[in-house]
Amino acid sequence: MANEVLAEIDRQNIIFDVIDGIPLSGEVSDEIRSFHSKIESDSLMLEYSAEELGINNVSFEYLYQG
């Protein structure tokens, strides 16, 4: 379920921001806001999106940080 609207690097940056707990700031596009919201609220979507980009074990880091 690749997101063809957002570039790969944008999706990677959003995934890392969500993992690091960085909220959206400033003016962002609706596409960025939507993708950020989806992966922030659904750990399976986060994991799936990360795996599409070659990032493994992202849910482990996201769920067990602290």
Secondary structure, DSSP 4 states (H G I P E B T S, - for coil): ---SSS-HHHHHHHHHHHHHTPPP-SS--HHHHHHHHHHHH-HHHHHHHHHHTT--SHHHHHHS--
